[in-house]
């Protein structure tokens, strides 16, 4: 059986930003963490992040927000596949795409999963991520954030594969 074709691209329209903020704010863990649409829109429009959207049969099926600057270069800030599209392997294909993108420039991919979000925890462990720490009561009291890491090597001495040099 042939895999369904996906389009994964950097968000560049108001529709993509709006739909992504709606998708994130209406699903876990954002619902339980009390993150509103306005809060979410601010996060995905923040210049520190790069928002990618996923289309399946011309319908926006998910989004993933990454950060490539700061202490945790290669950080997945948010990731959501629309529940209507879950269970068909889209999430695994999206994470593989983002890992490839990040590993071209950085040796690590990091992501937090809320301790109550068992589906996300299983997803990251199934895709080769290792638990590297727990942040107690990090976002809200009573909920921990588990930091996961997938790596191709230490950051010390890592050289970008495709480094552009401007003169």
KANOR-V516608 format. One record per run of one state. SS is the DSSP state (h for helix, s for strand, l for the rest). FROM is the first residue (numbers start at 1). TO is the last residue. Records with the same first field share a line. If there is no record, write none. Layout:
BEGIN
SS=FROM-TO ; FROM-TO
END
This chain:
BEGIN
l=1-5 ; 11-13 ; 26-29 ; 34-36 ; 46-48 ; 57-58 ; 68-74 ; 82-82 ; 86-89 ; 104-107 ; 115-117 ; 127-129 ; 141-142 ; 152-167
s=6-10 ; 49-56 ; 59-67 ; 75-81 ; 108-114 ; 130-140 ; 143-151
h=14-25 ; 30-33 ; 37-45 ; 83-85 ; 90-103 ; 118-126
END
